[in-house]
């Protein structure tokens, strides 16, 4: 098992129950959000209410657009197109989110091409050490969420365990890695289906963020180096400041990448990022990172030493402005331009060679 920084249990934004869309909830002051997370004591209700007063109408319009796109059929296959990409960037209504993730990521196709695979993995021989490792982390997975808490009823822990066990035996090179429990837990809340969550996880780790969760964390390390190069290209003053204070990008961004912004940003903002991640791939992670740094460059540059820089990055992601997921995502795509996939792949080659040579 690879040991990683854990995604914290305290996440917050919308209110209600797991099956309800945030836009359907009138009680903004609820202590439980739409995904079952208990809000922290310092939750900024005023900022949230102001945001929701605007976001409700936005999502109502988006829901109408998606209903037209799908012809009223909640099970209609979604094919990639410029129109779908534009719609996804503007937000997927919660009632369509799971289905859209499955189709645009390729997970639904993999599921259809491998009937019975998930159950065979659950019924097959088991690695006892893997089982023990997974069980150890189950109670650490969002213990303040009403669906994963010790006294949860109904509880999603058994579903979470099944998906992690099946994947660990399906891909022994990864097995189980801390961080996956949180990612799968969110998938189950959105997709509400074990088998679908298994195939979505497989696509995520194999195609979208490969080698992020292997024993050497090669993909993660490479992409953190790539981010450093992108910052040099787009924000040379920030890059120089980080280098001067000897702060590697792995310090502020490991949790950003490994948890795909879980415990870094509010849950509804995270889901908006994941909407784009499953369609556009890992380039979206770089876009979000660049936006966060660029938008808060003044805060970073004012931090005059290593501890203050670390603290500055914590403040960046804890800002109440990040609650407004709609404005956040609009700014991500506006302020991270240009972001060429070819440039990213070129940088990955260079950064991988550098890491392999120990430079």
C-alpha angles and dihedrals in degrees: 000000000000114000115224138169105278124237106246120245097232110090128151152185132091123045136230134048132326095260096049127088113239088236090061094059120095099179102081091170095066115130089221122062129216092275098049098263120141110232117239119252092251095052111146101234095172094057090044094051091049090051094047092050087064100031095056092067092043093054092044088059091045091050090053091050092049092048089054092046092052095041091235090298111126090193098050116132113248118218125198116259139142089262093052091046090052091048092049093051088054092051140278115242111242093244090061100032100094095047093047092049091052095050103040093045094050092241094119091054091050090049092051092047093051107046113181095010095117094051092045089055091051092047096044131090115297136220103233094205091053091050092050093049092051093047090052091059098043095084090047092059110104095319089180092057113099091226097050103033120116091254096039115145113211093024127200094197094100090052090049091050092049094053093047093047093048093048093045090058093040092055110027091174087071100023101164127339128182108256095043091084091062094045093050091045090059092045090055092051091052103035097032090205130097099209094048090048090052093054093043089052090049092052092045094053097037102042112012105039104011117182093011092117104033121114093265095041087221097159092048094050093047093051092049088054089048090053089053090053092048090052089052089054097044105026109022092168091059092046091051091048092051091048093048091055092042094237111153116212089242089073099064099024110043092093090042091060104030095049093034088237096310108146087012100076135018114285097247089051089049091052091050088053091049090050088063095036093061091049104036102026132225093330085084090064090057091047091054092046093049092048093049092050096041095045090050099036093124091057091049095048092050091058102096103190144024098274093045091050092052089049091047092058090050090054091048094061095038093058114126088226088075090069090076094080094176096056089039093058093043089055093045092062094037099049099038095059128156100041111160119193088209090056092050092050091048091051091048091058092050094045093047091052090049092052093047090052091049094240 
